[in-house]
Amino acid sequence: MSRLRKGVSTGLAAGTFLTLAACSGGGSSSVPGVGGVPGVSEGPGAHDVGLILPLTGRNAAYGLRMRDAAKLALSAKGSPALDVHDTNAPGGTEQAVRDALARGDAILLGPLTATETAAAAPLAINAGKPELAFTSDSRQARPGVWVMGLTPEQQVRRMVDAARATGRKNFAAFLPDNAFGHAMGDGLARACRDAGLKDPQIVFHTMDAQNIDDGLKTLSAIETRQPAAPAPAPTDVPAGPSAIDPTGETTANPTGSTETGATSATTPAPQGVLPVPPPPFDALVLADTGLELGRVITALQADHIDSSQVQIMGPALWKAFDGKLGALHGAWYAASDAHDRMGYVAQYRALYKQSPSPVTDFAYDATALAGSLIRQGGVTTQALTRPDGYMGVDGLFRLRPDGHVTRALAIYQIQRGGGARIVVPASRDVAIRPS
């Protein structure tokens, strides 16, 4: 494993740390040895890091902050130059990529979206230049093009592994009928298959409240889970003292159970009220946010699905508002350990007077990785895909030869009063399973 962080300049041997520079300004492209030919001049741009982002238009706010993160990663003296191109300039993404390739940049970072990545990838591959894209759409991954975003598949696999460790075997999903929901469903099916589990039950729903109610009723089989009616309470029990109640101080209530003046949290349920049996699954993946999540929570309660019987799991998106999710207490989501990025946050805030958004993390790590490889011998597939991976601002990550990225994620559990805490730490083991 190599570490991407400030102030440590080391080699690329396994188990060492990889510099993530964030200090002074400047940038040089005169590093010898790139491409494996020591001392050979390769012309302008041959040691530059090409950055392709939306700097204007509707996604400019993201692009500009990601550009700032990339500048921070290459701000140390002796770092490669950053060659920035706007995907919303005339000619769009394809022209931005052509301009970076014409300059001879050693590696391309970006673009931001799946659509832009689909346009950029063929050009990068044909030119023999590696591309680290910031999309979270795993369908864009291929040899030579790595998906750096946090994908639904990564999140689901981590939660499935953790749930299996607690004995869960029967998985299901209740998901929105959109691209994100289907990606979560595909990830669950693949994770279950790889783990040798039976195929999960997956139901998709629209935004309509009735469709949500009906869909969850079908998935949870609530109509077949209603307990049988209990036998009627006897009516011929004489009042007054008996062998059961020799003092005669206990009185019968209308349900047929007995009560004294004192009650406690362990008082049995009244006679005639039986618990509802569990649903036909012991782990359930959700993916909704906003109003639809509220409707799903209401439906879960109506169908008697809770954390006492089912491990509910959701997307990393919940991290942004988990303080409002007390109704889902006990549920999980998989995300990076916030402690890992504290140093980066402090550096970014000190320089730019604002906190970095999570999407900037990917730009920072990708740029730091590219810069370090250029400084230490060149950007090659072998160097990018080293099996022990790299330690970035969000923890351990590994680029695989097929373009997918494996990330070590922590498991967060939502608390009764809202908020979440880590219950399964992110792995520090370099032998990460593929995602």
Protein Blocks (a to p, Z undefined) as FASTA:
>chain_A
ZZddehiacdfbehiacddddfbecddfkbghihhighiaebehklcccddddfedjklm
mmmmmmmmmmmmmmpghiacdddddfkbghijmlmmmmmmmnopabdeddfblmlmmmmm
mmmmmnopacddfbfbfklgcehiacfbdcfklmmmmmmmmmmmnopabdcddddddfkl
mmmmmmmmmmmmmnopacdddddddfbfklmmmmmmmmnommmmpccddddddfkbcedj
dfklmnopaccdfkopacdfbdcfklccdehiacddddfbfbdcdfbehjllmmmmmmmm
mnopafklpccdddfklmmmmmmmmmmgoiacddddfklmmmmmmmmmmmnopacdfklm
mmmmmmmmmmmmmmnnpacfklmmocklpadfkoccdddfkopacdddddddddfkgpjd
dfbdcdfbfbbcdZZ
